[in-house]
Amino acid sequence: MSKHSAIKVKDLVKHFGKDDNLVRVIEGASFEIQKGEVVALIAPSGAGKTTLLMMIGCVTEPTSGEIWLGEDLVYKNKWMAKDTRKIRREKIGFIFQSHYLIPFLNVLENITLLPQANDVSQKDAQIKAMELLKYLEIDDKAHNMTSQLSGGQNQRVAIARALANNPEIILADEPTAALDGERAVSVIKMLKKIASEQNVAIITVTHDDRILPYCDRIMKIQDRAIVFE
């Protein structure tokens, strides 16, 4: 495991069901992603992209194999920690196609929710949130409700929320699917900047060919295995 490695997967397998109902989704996947990389994950619908993302994110339990996040072995044929939620809170930021912002909280409150759940004081959480909003050039919307923002602005808020716990890894599931061309490119450029400047590894599931030129590598699920372009 290199000191620059953010994610390492070895012989990862995921099956659903059993006997006559057995569905083989991932078979023996092995790969490594470095800090600062933006990797696109592409495959046909139903090939297991989101399943792979959720296994790396310690949400879905694999059938077998190993997952390393940084220097920590988090899965080896079983979860190595009793509380996978703690791993997610401390190491991983999630961004989804639908931003899932809480509509009755304003922008600042949406971003500070997770840090405060991690016992960060309200004051420190707000300072960090404002830094992120300024970094993402949306600090003038801090006290707006999410309903007052455009789709692209809400996605930037979702990115700020994902960064609020200082993650080593960001997992994004179709983050630009609901955006037009200009906004989609703006979001992927922002993720590229975050990866480079904050040394964060980013995997983004996508069907959006517009964002592929901005990714460092393209990872495919092909015949239930992982291949790179």
CYANA upper distance limits for C-alpha pairs under 8 A (distance plus 0.5 A):
  1 MET  CA      5 SER  CA      7.11
  1 MET  CA      8 LYS  CA      8.13
  1 MET  CA     71 GLU  CA      7.79
  3 LYS  CA     70 GLY  CA      8.24
  3 LYS  CA     71 GLU  CA      8.12
  4 HIS  CA     34 GLN  CA      6.11
  4 HIS  CA     35 LYS  CA      6.17
  5 SER  CA     32 GLU  CA      7.34
  5 SER  CA     33 ILE  CA      6.47
  5 SER  CA     34 GLN  CA      4.81
  5 SER  CA     35 LYS  CA      6.29
  5 SER  CA     70 GLY  CA      6.52
  6 ALA  CA     32 GLU  CA      8.20
  6 ALA  CA     33 ILE  CA      6.37
  6 ALA  CA     34 GLN  CA      5.64
  6 ALA  CA     35 LYS  CA      5.65
  6 ALA  CA     68 TRP  CA      8.38
  6 ALA  CA     69 LEU  CA      6.16
  6 ALA  CA     70 GLY  CA      4.99
  6 ALA  CA     71 GLU  CA      8.44
  6 ALA  CA    168 GLU  CA      7.52
  6 ALA  CA    169 ILE  CA      7.51
  6 ALA  CA    200 VAL  CA      8.48
  6 ALA  CA    201 ALA  CA      6.73
  7 ILE  CA     32 GLU  CA      6.11
  7 ILE  CA     33 ILE  CA      5.62
  7 ILE  CA     34 GLN  CA      7.32
  7 ILE  CA     67 ILE  CA      7.88
  7 ILE  CA     68 TRP  CA      6.19
  7 ILE  CA     69 LEU  CA      5.36
  7 ILE  CA     70 GLY  CA      6.56
  7 ILE  CA    201 ALA  CA      8.44
  8 LYS  CA     30 SER  CA      8.05
  8 LYS  CA     31 PHE  CA      6.44
  8 LYS  CA     32 GLU  CA      4.87
  8 LYS  CA     33 ILE  CA      6.98
  8 LYS  CA     66 GLU  CA      8.50
  8 LYS  CA     67 ILE  CA      6.36
  8 LYS  CA     68 TRP  CA      5.43
  8 LYS  CA     69 LEU  CA      7.14
  8 LYS  CA     70 GLY  CA      8.41
  9 VAL  CA     29 ALA  CA      7.41
  9 VAL  CA     30 SER  CA      5.50
  9 VAL  CA     31 PHE  CA      5.82
  9 VAL  CA     32 GLU  CA      6.80
  9 VAL  CA     65 GLY  CA      8.18
  9 VAL  CA     66 GLU  CA      6.22
  9 VAL  CA     67 ILE  CA      5.20
  9 VAL  CA     68 TRP  CA      6.86
 10 LYS  CA     28 GLY  CA      7.77
 10 LYS  CA     29 ALA  CA      6.76
 10 LYS  CA     30 SER  CA      4.77
 10 LYS  CA     31 PHE  CA      7.16
 10 LYS  CA     65 GLY  CA      6.35
 10 LYS  CA     66 GLU  CA      5.54
 10 LYS  CA     67 ILE  CA      7.07
 11 ASP  CA     27 GLU  CA      7.94
 11 ASP  CA     28 GLY  CA      4.46
 11 ASP  CA     29 ALA  CA      5.49
 11 ASP  CA     30 SER  CA      5.78
 11 ASP  CA     64 SER  CA      8.09
 11 ASP  CA     65 GLY  CA      5.36
 11 ASP  CA     66 GLU  CA      7.12
 12 LEU  CA     26 ILE  CA      7.53
 12 LEU  CA     27 GLU  CA      7.02
 12 LEU  CA     28 GLY  CA      5.26
 12 LEU  CA     29 ALA  CA      5.26
 12 LEU  CA     30 SER  CA      7.03
 12 LEU  CA     62 PRO  CA      7.59
 12 LEU  CA     63 THR  CA      8.17
 12 LEU  CA     64 SER  CA      6.36
 12 LEU  CA     65 GLY  CA      4.67
 12 LEU  CA     66 GLU  CA      6.64
 12 LEU  CA     67 ILE  CA      8.24
 13 VAL  CA     25 VAL  CA      8.18
 13 VAL  CA     26 ILE  CA      5.57
 13 VAL  CA     27 GLU  CA      5.19
 13 VAL  CA     28 GLY  CA      5.75
 13 VAL  CA     29 ALA  CA      7.24
 13 VAL  CA     62 PRO  CA      6.66
 13 VAL  CA     63 THR  CA      5.89
 13 VAL  CA     64 SER  CA      5.70
 13 VAL  CA     65 GLY  CA      6.61
 14 LYS  CA     24 ARG  CA      7.03
 14 LYS  CA     25 VAL  CA      6.12
 14 LYS  CA     26 ILE  CA      5.45
 14 LYS  CA     27 GLU  CA      7.18
 14 LYS  CA     62 PRO  CA      5.59
 14 LYS  CA     63 THR  CA      5.26
 14 LYS  CA     64 SER  CA      7.49
 15 HIS  CA     22 LEU  CA      7.26
 15 HIS  CA     23 VAL  CA      6.05
 15 HIS  CA     24 ARG  CA      5.10
 15 HIS  CA     25 VAL  CA      6.17
 15 HIS  CA     26 ILE  CA      7.52
 15 HIS  CA     62 PRO  CA      8.30
 15 HIS  CA     63 THR  CA      6.64
 16 PHE  CA     22 LEU  CA      6.33
 16 PHE  CA     23 VAL  CA      5.60
 16 PHE  CA     24 ARG  CA      7.14
 16 PHE  CA     25 VAL  CA      8.03
 17 GLY  CA     21 ASN  CA      5.89
 17 GLY  CA     22 LEU  CA      5.04
 17 GLY  CA     23 VAL  CA      6.71
 18 LYS  CA     22 LEU  CA      4.61
 18 LYS  CA     23 VAL  CA      8.02
 24 ARG  CA    224 ARG  CA      8.08
 25 VAL  CA     47 ALA  CA      7.26
 25 VAL  CA     48 GLY  CA      6.41
 25 VAL  CA    224 ARG  CA      6.33
 26 ILE  CA     48 GLY  CA      7.56
 26 ILE  CA     52 LEU  CA      8.31
 26 ILE  CA    224 ARG  CA      5.14
 26 ILE  CA    225 ALA  CA      6.73
 27 GLU  CA    224 ARG  CA      5.92
 27 GLU  CA    225 ALA  CA      6.33
 28 GLY  CA     65 GLY  CA      8.06
 28 GLY  CA    225 ALA  CA      7.11
 29 ALA  CA    224 ARG  CA      8.43
 29 ALA  CA    225 ALA  CA      5.93
 29 ALA  CA    226 ILE  CA      6.07
 30 SER  CA    226 ILE  CA      7.51
 31 PHE  CA    226 ILE  CA      8.02
 33 ILE  CA     37 GLU  CA      7.40
 33 ILE  CA     39 VAL  CA      8.42
 33 ILE  CA    201 ALA  CA      7.57
 34 GLN  CA    201 ALA  CA      6.81
 35 LYS  CA    168 GLU  CA      8.27
 35 LYS  CA    195 ALA  CA      8.10
 35 LYS  CA    199 ASN  CA      5.83
 35 LYS  CA    200 VAL  CA      5.85
 35 LYS  CA    201 ALA  CA      5.16
 36 GLY  CA    195 ALA  CA      5.01
 36 GLY  CA    196 SER  CA      5.52
 36 GLY  CA    197 GLU  CA      8.29
 36 GLY  CA    198 GLN  CA      7.83
 36 GLY  CA    199 ASN  CA      4.77
 36 GLY  CA    200 VAL  CA      5.34
 36 GLY  CA    201 ALA  CA      5.45
 36 GLY  CA    202 ILE  CA      8.02
 37 GLU  CA    195 ALA  CA      6.70
 37 GLU  CA    196 SER  CA      7.90
 37 GLU  CA    199 ASN  CA      8.45
 37 GLU  CA    200 VAL  CA      7.65
 37 GLU  CA    201 ALA  CA      5.52
 37 GLU  CA    202 ILE  CA      6.65
 37 GLU  CA    215 CYS  CA      8.37
 37 GLU  CA    216 ASP  CA      6.68
 37 GLU  CA    217 ARG  CA      8.49
 38 VAL  CA    191 LEU  CA      8.26
 38 VAL  CA    192 LYS  CA      6.94
 38 VAL  CA    195 ALA  CA      7.20
 38 VAL  CA    201 ALA  CA      6.70
 38 VAL  CA    202 ILE  CA      5.22
 38 VAL  CA    203 ILE  CA      6.48
 38 VAL  CA    204 THR  CA      8.03
 38 VAL  CA    215 CYS  CA      5.64
 38 VAL  CA    216 ASP  CA      5.90
 38 VAL  CA    217 ARG  CA      7.44
 39 VAL  CA    202 ILE  CA      6.65
 39 VAL  CA    203 ILE  CA      5.33
 39 VAL  CA    204 THR  CA      6.79
 39 VAL  CA    215 CYS  CA      6.11
 39 VAL  CA    216 ASP  CA      6.34
 39 VAL  CA    217 ARG  CA      5.46
 39 VAL  CA    218 ILE  CA      6.21
 39 VAL  CA    219 MET  CA      7.23
 40 ALA  CA    203 ILE  CA      6.37
 40 ALA  CA    204 THR  CA      5.46
 40 ALA  CA    205 VAL  CA      6.41
 40 ALA  CA    206 THR  CA      7.14
 40 ALA  CA    212 LEU  CA      7.33
 40 ALA  CA    215 CYS  CA      6.70
 40 ALA  CA    216 ASP  CA      8.48
 40 ALA  CA    217 ARG  CA      6.90
 40 ALA  CA    218 ILE  CA      5.28
 40 ALA  CA    219 MET  CA      6.39
 41 LEU  CA     49 LYS  CA      7.39
 41 LEU  CA    203 ILE  CA      7.22
 41 LEU  CA    204 THR  CA      6.35
 41 LEU  CA    205 VAL  CA      5.11
 41 LEU  CA    206 THR  CA      6.78
 41 LEU  CA    218 ILE  CA      6.61
 41 LEU  CA    219 MET  CA      5.28
 41 LEU  CA    220 LYS  CA      6.27
 41 LEU  CA    221 ILE  CA      8.25
 42 ILE  CA     49 LYS  CA      7.57
 42 ILE  CA    205 VAL  CA      6.58
 42 ILE  CA    206 THR  CA      6.30
 42 ILE  CA    207 HIS  CA      6.98
 42 ILE  CA    218 ILE  CA      7.75
 42 ILE  CA    219 MET  CA      6.79
 42 ILE  CA    220 LYS  CA      5.56
 42 ILE  CA    221 ILE  CA      7.33
 43 ALA  CA     47 ALA  CA      6.58
 43 ALA  CA     48 GLY  CA      8.37
 43 ALA  CA     49 LYS  CA      7.20
 43 ALA  CA    207 HIS  CA      8.42
 43 ALA  CA    220 LYS  CA      6.17
 43 ALA  CA    221 ILE  CA      5.94
 43 ALA  CA    222 GLN  CA      7.72
 47 ALA  CA    221 ILE  CA      7.29
 47 ALA  CA    224 ARG  CA      7.86
 48 GLY  CA     52 LEU  CA      6.54
 48 GLY  CA    221 ILE  CA      7.99
 49 LYS  CA     53 LEU  CA      6.79
 49 LYS  CA    205 VAL  CA      7.12
 49 LYS  CA    221 ILE  CA      7.78
 50 THR  CA     54 MET  CA      6.55
 50 THR  CA    173 ASP  CA      7.45
 50 THR  CA    205 VAL  CA      7.76
 51 THR  CA     55 MET  CA      6.70
 51 THR  CA     60 THR  CA      7.53
 52 LEU  CA     56 ILE  CA      6.86
 53 LEU  CA     57 GLY  CA      6.61
 53 LEU  CA    171 LEU  CA      7.27
 53 LEU  CA    173 ASP  CA      8.37
 53 LEU  CA    203 ILE  CA      8.44
 53 LEU  CA    205 VAL  CA      8.42
 54 MET  CA     58 CYS  CA      6.69
 54 MET  CA     59 VAL  CA      5.60
 54 MET  CA     60 THR  CA      5.78
 55 MET  CA     59 VAL  CA      6.29
 55 MET  CA     60 THR  CA      5.21
 55 MET  CA     61 GLU  CA      6.40
 55 MET  CA     62 PRO  CA      6.69
 56 ILE  CA     67 ILE  CA      7.40
 57 GLY  CA     88 ARG  CA      7.13
 57 GLY  CA     92 ILE  CA      7.35
 57 GLY  CA    171 LEU  CA      7.79
 58 CYS  CA     84 THR  CA      6.58
 58 CYS  CA     85 ARG  CA      8.29
 58 CYS  CA     87 ILE  CA      7.99
 58 CYS  CA     88 ARG  CA      7.29
 59 VAL  CA     84 THR  CA      8.12
 61 GLU  CA     78 LYS  CA      8.40
 61 GLU  CA     79 TRP  CA      8.29
 62 PRO  CA     77 ASN  CA      8.13
 62 PRO  CA     78 LYS  CA      8.50
 63 THR  CA     77 ASN  CA      7.48
 64 SER  CA     76 LYS  CA      7.54
 64 SER  CA     77 ASN  CA      4.99
 64 SER  CA     78 LYS  CA      7.87
 65 GLY  CA     75 TYR  CA      7.91
 65 GLY  CA     76 LYS  CA      6.20
 65 GLY  CA     77 ASN  CA      5.93
 66 GLU  CA     73 LEU  CA      7.91
 66 GLU  CA     74 VAL  CA      8.21
 66 GLU  CA     75 TYR  CA      5.72
 66 GLU  CA     76 LYS  CA      4.99
 66 GLU  CA     77 ASN  CA      7.15
 67 ILE  CA     73 LEU  CA      6.61
 67 ILE  CA     74 VAL  CA      6.32
 67 ILE  CA     75 TYR  CA      5.53
 67 ILE  CA     76 LYS  CA      7.29
 68 TRP  CA     72 ASP  CA      6.00
 68 TRP  CA     73 LEU  CA      4.89
 68 TRP  CA     74 VAL  CA      6.20
 68 TRP  CA     75 TYR  CA      7.58
 69 LEU  CA     73 LEU  CA      7.01
 69 LEU  CA     74 VAL  CA      7.26
 69 LEU  CA     91 LYS  CA      8.45
 70 GLY  CA    168 GLU  CA      8.31
 73 LEU  CA     80 MET  CA      7.55
 74 VAL  CA     79 TRP  CA      6.51
 74 VAL  CA     80 MET  CA      5.63
 74 VAL  CA     81 ALA  CA      7.07
 75 TYR  CA     79 TRP  CA      5.00
 75 TYR  CA     80 MET  CA      5.82
 76 LYS  CA     80 MET  CA      7.28
 79 TRP  CA     84 THR  CA      8.15
 83 ASP  CA     87 ILE  CA      7.76
 84 THR  CA     88 ARG  CA      6.93
 85 ARG  CA     89 ARG  CA      6.63
 86 LYS  CA     90 GLU  CA      6.58
 87 ILE  CA     91 LYS  CA      6.22
 87 ILE  CA     92 ILE  CA      7.81
 88 ARG  CA     92 ILE  CA      5.47
 88 ARG  CA     93 GLY  CA      7.91
 89 ARG  CA     93 GLY  CA      8.25
 89 ARG  CA    114 LEU  CA      8.27
 89 ARG  CA    118 ASN  CA      7.96
 89 ARG  CA    165 ASN  CA      7.43
 90 GLU  CA    165 ASN  CA      6.94
 90 GLU  CA    166 ASN  CA      8.07
 90 GLU  CA    167 PRO  CA      6.88
 91 LYS  CA    165 ASN  CA      8.28
 91 LYS  CA    166 ASN  CA      7.98
 91 LYS  CA    167 PRO  CA      5.05
 91 LYS  CA    168 GLU  CA      5.80
 91 LYS  CA    169 ILE  CA      6.80
 92 ILE  CA    162 ALA  CA      8.30
 92 ILE  CA    167 PRO  CA      5.38
 92 ILE  CA    168 GLU  CA      6.73
 92 ILE  CA    169 ILE  CA      5.45
 92 ILE  CA    170 ILE  CA      6.19
 92 ILE  CA    171 LEU  CA      7.76
 93 GLY  CA    161 ARG  CA      8.38
 93 GLY  CA    162 ALA  CA      4.76
 93 GLY  CA    163 LEU  CA      6.66
 93 GLY  CA    165 ASN  CA      8.03
 93 GLY  CA    167 PRO  CA      6.23
 93 GLY  CA    169 ILE  CA      6.78
 93 GLY  CA    170 ILE  CA      5.11
 93 GLY  CA    171 LEU  CA      6.77
 94 PHE  CA    162 ALA  CA      6.01
 94 PHE  CA    170 ILE  CA      6.26
 94 PHE  CA    171 LEU  CA      5.52
 94 PHE  CA    172 ALA  CA      6.31
 95 ILE  CA     99 HIS  CA      7.39
 95 ILE  CA    158 ALA  CA      6.86
 95 ILE  CA    159 ILE  CA      6.91
 95 ILE  CA    162 ALA  CA      6.97
 95 ILE  CA    170 ILE  CA      7.90
 95 ILE  CA    171 LEU  CA      6.80
 95 ILE  CA    172 ALA  CA      4.99
 95 ILE  CA    173 ASP  CA      6.81
 95 ILE  CA    175 PRO  CA      6.88
 96 PHE  CA    100 TYR  CA      8.13
 96 PHE  CA    172 ALA  CA      6.15
 96 PHE  CA    173 ASP  CA      5.29
 96 PHE  CA    174 GLU  CA      6.68
 96 PHE  CA    175 PRO  CA      5.80
 97 GLN  CA    172 ALA  CA      8.47
 97 GLN  CA    173 ASP  CA      6.50
 97 GLN  CA    174 GLU  CA      5.36
 97 GLN  CA    175 PRO  CA      4.90
 97 GLN  CA    176 THR  CA      7.00
 97 GLN  CA    177 ALA  CA      6.63
 97 GLN  CA    178 ALA  CA      7.10
 98 SER  CA    175 PRO  CA      8.16
 98 SER  CA    178 ALA  CA      8.23
 99 HIS  CA    154 ASN  CA      7.31
 99 HIS  CA    155 GLN  CA      6.49
 99 HIS  CA    158 ALA  CA      6.22
100 TYR  CA    158 ALA  CA      8.36
101 LEU  CA    110 ASN  CA      7.04
101 LEU  CA    146 THR  CA      7.74
101 LEU  CA    154 ASN  CA      8.35
101 LEU  CA    158 ALA  CA      7.47
102 ILE  CA    110 ASN  CA      6.95
102 ILE  CA    146 THR  CA      8.38
103 PRO  CA    145 MET  CA      7.52
103 PRO  CA    146 THR  CA      6.57
103 PRO  CA    147 SER  CA      7.47
104 PHE  CA    145 MET  CA      7.87
105 LEU  CA    109 GLU  CA      6.13
105 LEU  CA    110 ASN  CA      6.47
105 LEU  CA    145 MET  CA      7.05
105 LEU  CA    146 THR  CA      8.23
106 ASN  CA    110 ASN  CA      6.73
106 ASN  CA    142 ALA  CA      7.70
106 ASN  CA    143 HIS  CA      6.12
106 ASN  CA    144 ASN  CA      5.96
106 ASN  CA    145 MET  CA      4.81
106 ASN  CA    146 THR  CA      6.74
107 VAL  CA    111 ILE  CA      7.05
107 VAL  CA    141 LYS  CA      7.49
107 VAL  CA    142 ALA  CA      5.63
107 VAL  CA    143 HIS  CA      6.38
107 VAL  CA    144 ASN  CA      6.45
107 VAL  CA    145 MET  CA      6.54
107 VAL  CA    146 THR  CA      6.72
107 VAL  CA    157 VAL  CA      7.34
108 LEU  CA    112 THR  CA      6.78
108 LEU  CA    126 GLN  CA      7.54
108 LEU  CA    129 ALA  CA      7.05
108 LEU  CA    130 MET  CA      8.03
108 LEU  CA    142 ALA  CA      5.58
108 LEU  CA    143 HIS  CA      6.68
109 GLU  CA    113 LEU  CA      6.57
110 ASN  CA    161 ARG  CA      7.49
111 ILE  CA    115 PRO  CA      8.47
111 ILE  CA    129 ALA  CA      6.57
111 ILE  CA    157 VAL  CA      7.92
111 ILE  CA    158 ALA  CA      8.40
111 ILE  CA    160 ALA  CA      7.07
111 ILE  CA    161 ARG  CA      4.97
111 ILE  CA    164 ALA  CA      7.03
112 THR  CA    116 GLN  CA      6.66
112 THR  CA    122 GLN  CA      7.85
112 THR  CA    125 ALA  CA      5.79
112 THR  CA    126 GLN  CA      6.64
112 THR  CA    129 ALA  CA      6.88
112 THR  CA    161 ARG  CA      8.02
112 THR  CA    164 ALA  CA      7.70
113 LEU  CA    117 ALA  CA      6.82
114 LEU  CA    118 ASN  CA      6.88
114 LEU  CA    161 ARG  CA      8.32
114 LEU  CA    164 ALA  CA      7.82
114 LEU  CA    165 ASN  CA      7.65
115 PRO  CA    119 ASP  CA      7.07
115 PRO  CA    120 VAL  CA      5.84
115 PRO  CA    121 SER  CA      8.46
115 PRO  CA    125 ALA  CA      6.52
115 PRO  CA    164 ALA  CA      7.01
115 PRO  CA    165 ASN  CA      6.35
116 GLN  CA    120 VAL  CA      5.21
116 GLN  CA    121 SER  CA      6.56
116 GLN  CA    122 GLN  CA      6.77
116 GLN  CA    125 ALA  CA      7.15
120 VAL  CA    124 ASP  CA      7.02
120 VAL  CA    125 ALA  CA      6.64
121 SER  CA    125 ALA  CA      6.54
122 GLN  CA    126 GLN  CA      6.58
123 LYS  CA    127 ILE  CA      6.78
124 ASP  CA    128 LYS  CA      6.73
125 ALA  CA    129 ALA  CA      6.57
125 ALA  CA    164 ALA  CA      8.43
126 GLN  CA    130 MET  CA      6.60
127 ILE  CA    131 GLU  CA      6.82
128 LYS  CA    132 LEU  CA      6.81
128 LYS  CA    164 ALA  CA      7.49
129 ALA  CA    133 LEU  CA      6.65
129 ALA  CA    160 ALA  CA      7.69
129 ALA  CA    161 ARG  CA      8.43
129 ALA  CA    164 ALA  CA      7.09
130 MET  CA    134 LYS  CA      6.56
130 MET  CA    139 ASP  CA      6.83
130 MET  CA    142 ALA  CA      7.93
131 GLU  CA    135 TYR  CA      6.60
132 LEU  CA    136 LEU  CA      6.61
132 LEU  CA    160 ALA  CA      6.19
132 LEU  CA    163 LEU  CA      8.18
132 LEU  CA    164 ALA  CA      8.14
133 LEU  CA    137 GLU  CA      6.49
133 LEU  CA    138 ILE  CA      5.64
133 LEU  CA    139 ASP  CA      4.98
133 LEU  CA    142 ALA  CA      7.85
133 LEU  CA    157 VAL  CA      7.89
133 LEU  CA    160 ALA  CA      7.00
134 LYS  CA    138 ILE  CA      6.38
134 LYS  CA    139 ASP  CA      5.23
136 LEU  CA    156 ARG  CA      7.20
136 LEU  CA    160 ALA  CA      7.99
136 LEU  CA    190 MET  CA      8.06
138 ILE  CA    142 ALA  CA      7.87
138 ILE  CA    153 GLN  CA      7.86
138 ILE  CA    156 ARG  CA      8.18
138 ILE  CA    157 VAL  CA      8.49
144 ASN  CA    148 GLN  CA      6.96
144 ASN  CA    149 LEU  CA      8.19
145 MET  CA    149 LEU  CA      7.87
146 THR  CA    154 ASN  CA      7.07
149 LEU  CA    153 GLN  CA      6.25
149 LEU  CA    154 ASN  CA      6.56
150 SER  CA    154 ASN  CA      6.67
151 GLY  CA    155 GLN  CA      6.76
151 GLY  CA    178 ALA  CA      8.25
151 GLY  CA    179 LEU  CA      7.35
152 GLY  CA    156 ARG  CA      6.89
152 GLY  CA    179 LEU  CA      7.20
152 GLY  CA    183 ARG  CA      6.32
152 GLY  CA    184 ALA  CA      8.38
152 GLY  CA    187 VAL  CA      8.13
153 GLN  CA    157 VAL  CA      6.89
154 ASN  CA    158 ALA  CA      6.72
155 GLN  CA    159 ILE  CA      6.75
155 GLN  CA    175 PRO  CA      8.15
155 GLN  CA    187 VAL  CA      8.18
156 ARG  CA    160 ALA  CA      6.74
156 ARG  CA    187 VAL  CA      7.80
157 VAL  CA    161 ARG  CA      6.68
158 ALA  CA    162 ALA  CA      6.71
159 ILE  CA    163 LEU  CA      6.82
160 ALA  CA    164 ALA  CA      6.62
161 ARG  CA    165 ASN  CA      8.49
162 ALA  CA    167 PRO  CA      8.15
162 ALA  CA    170 ILE  CA      7.74
163 LEU  CA    167 PRO  CA      6.62
167 PRO  CA    200 VAL  CA      7.77
168 GLU  CA    199 ASN  CA      8.07
168 GLU  CA    200 VAL  CA      5.64
168 GLU  CA    201 ALA  CA      7.00
169 ILE  CA    200 VAL  CA      6.00
169 ILE  CA    201 ALA  CA      5.33
169 ILE  CA    202 ILE  CA      6.35
170 ILE  CA    200 VAL  CA      7.55
170 ILE  CA    201 ALA  CA      6.77
170 ILE  CA    202 ILE  CA      5.24
170 ILE  CA    203 ILE  CA      7.02
171 LEU  CA    202 ILE  CA      6.41
171 LEU  CA    203 ILE  CA      5.64
171 LEU  CA    204 THR  CA      6.56
172 ALA  CA    202 ILE  CA      7.90
172 ALA  CA    203 ILE  CA      6.64
172 ALA  CA    204 THR  CA      4.99
172 ALA  CA    205 VAL  CA      6.69
173 ASP  CA    204 THR  CA      6.28
173 ASP  CA    205 VAL  CA      5.31
173 ASP  CA    206 THR  CA      7.40
174 GLU  CA    204 THR  CA      7.25
174 GLU  CA    205 VAL  CA      5.78
174 GLU  CA    206 THR  CA      5.34
174 GLU  CA    207 HIS  CA      7.78
175 PRO  CA    204 THR  CA      7.93
175 PRO  CA    205 VAL  CA      8.37
175 PRO  CA    206 THR  CA      8.09
176 THR  CA    183 ARG  CA      8.31
176 THR  CA    184 ALA  CA      5.42
176 THR  CA    187 VAL  CA      7.55
176 THR  CA    188 ILE  CA      8.30
176 THR  CA    206 THR  CA      8.35
176 THR  CA    208 ASP  CA      7.86
177 ALA  CA    184 ALA  CA      8.14
177 ALA  CA    206 THR  CA      8.14
177 ALA  CA    207 HIS  CA      8.19
177 ALA  CA    208 ASP  CA      7.33
179 LEU  CA    183 ARG  CA      6.25
179 LEU  CA    184 ALA  CA      5.88
180 ASP  CA    184 ALA  CA      6.41
181 GLY  CA    185 VAL  CA      6.74
181 GLY  CA    210 ARG  CA      7.83
182 GLU  CA    186 SER  CA      6.72
183 ARG  CA    187 VAL  CA      6.73
184 ALA  CA    188 ILE  CA      6.93
184 ALA  CA    210 ARG  CA      8.20
184 ALA  CA    211 ILE  CA      7.77
185 VAL  CA    189 LYS  CA      6.53
185 VAL  CA    210 ARG  CA      7.47
185 VAL  CA    211 ILE  CA      6.61
186 SER  CA    190 MET  CA      6.69
187 VAL  CA    191 LEU  CA      6.82
188 ILE  CA    192 LYS  CA      6.58
188 ILE  CA    211 ILE  CA      6.78
188 ILE  CA    214 TYR  CA      7.39
189 LYS  CA    193 LYS  CA      6.67
189 LYS  CA    214 TYR  CA      7.41
190 MET  CA    194 ILE  CA      6.73
191 LEU  CA    195 ALA  CA      6.63
191 LEU  CA    202 ILE  CA      8.20
192 LYS  CA    196 SER  CA      6.73
192 LYS  CA    214 TYR  CA      7.62
192 LYS  CA    215 CYS  CA      7.98
193 LYS  CA    197 GLU  CA      6.43
194 ILE  CA    198 GLN  CA      5.96
194 ILE  CA    199 ASN  CA      7.88
194 ILE  CA    200 VAL  CA      7.33
195 ALA  CA    199 ASN  CA      5.67
195 ALA  CA    200 VAL  CA      5.00
195 ALA  CA    201 ALA  CA      6.49
195 ALA  CA    202 ILE  CA      7.21
196 SER  CA    200 VAL  CA      7.61
208 ASP  CA    212 LEU  CA      7.85
211 ILE  CA    215 CYS  CA      7.55
212 LEU  CA    218 ILE  CA      8.00
217 ARG  CA    228 PHE  CA      7.58
217 ARG  CA    229 GLU  CA      7.01
218 ILE  CA    228 PHE  CA      6.20
218 ILE  CA    229 GLU  CA      5.71
219 MET  CA    226 ILE  CA      7.24
219 MET  CA    227 VAL  CA      6.35
219 MET  CA    228 PHE  CA      5.03
219 MET  CA    229 GLU  CA      6.91
220 LYS  CA    226 ILE  CA      6.15
220 LYS  CA    227 VAL  CA      5.73
220 LYS  CA    228 PHE  CA      6.54
220 LYS  CA    229 GLU  CA      8.19
221 ILE  CA    225 ALA  CA      5.99
221 ILE  CA    226 ILE  CA      5.33
221 ILE  CA    227 VAL  CA      6.98
222 GLN  CA    226 ILE  CA      6.68
222 GLN  CA    227 VAL  CA      7.25
